[in-house]
Amino acid sequence: MEVAMTMNFLVSHNRPGSIEPSDSKAEGFRAHAAEYRELAHRCWHEESKQRYEELTRHWLELAEQRQRSAYLRDAGDTVSRQAQLTAISI
């Protein structure tokens, strides 16, 4: 699983065509996944290679979960701010 990234945003795999703000922890999880992917590519022992690949998948799953969580948190903050602005203007 590859994750496309830019400077501060990444392409969402949950909603095609949408862009979500990046999350430093999610980026860190993706960095760990890249390290384990590299170890799997260099490994000649099949069982070890499979374990590194499994660890890669787990890190990518954590990154996706973290990204979804950050998106929901940001969306909730936006709704909350809009409600506050509406209440102030009334």
N, C-alpha and C positions, 0 to 999 in steps of 0.2 A: 504494500500500500504506500503510495507516494503522496506527499502533501505539498501542494504548491504554496509558496510563501513569497511575500514581498516585504518591503521595509517594515511597515506597521500593520499590514492587513494580510489576511489569507483567504483563499477561496473556500467557501463553505461546501462541504460534501453533503450537508443535510438539505440545503435548498439551492438547487442549481442557479447560477448567475448572481447569487448574493455574496456580499463581502462582509466579513465579521472582523471586529478589532482583534488584534493578536493579543495573546496572553503570555507573559514571560514564563510562567510555570509550564504551560502547554508547550512552548518552544523548547524549554529544558527537557521535557519528556521526549520530544521529537529528537533532540540531540542525543539522548541516551539510546533511542531506537536506532539512530544512524550508527552509533558506536557498535552496538550489538550486531547490526546488519553487516558491518565491515568485518567483525570477528567471525561471523558465520561464513562469509565469503572466503576468508583466509584459512578456515579450519578444514582439515582433511579427514578428521575422525567424524563419521556420519552421525553418531549419537550426540556428540558435542555440537555439531553443526545444527542439528534439529533443536537442541535446547536454546542455542543462541537465536535461532529464528523464532522460537516460541517467545523468548524474552523480548525480541523486537516487536512482535505483535502485541504483547501486553503493554509495552511502553506507548505504542501508537494508540491503543485503546484508551489508555489513561489520558493521553493528549487530547483525543476527541471528546472524552467525557469532560475534561477540564474546559475545553473550548465551548462546549454546549452550555456548561454551567456559567461561564463568564458571559456568554451571550444572553442567557436568561436573566442574569443579575443586571446586566446593562439595560436590557429591555424593561425590567421592573423599575429601575431607577428613572428611566425616561418617562414611564407612565406616572410614577410618583411625582416627578417634577411638573409634568403637565397638569396633574390634579392640583398641586399647590398653586401653580400660576392661575388656574381657573378659579380657585377659592379666593385668591387675593384680588382678582379683578371683579368679583361679584360684590 
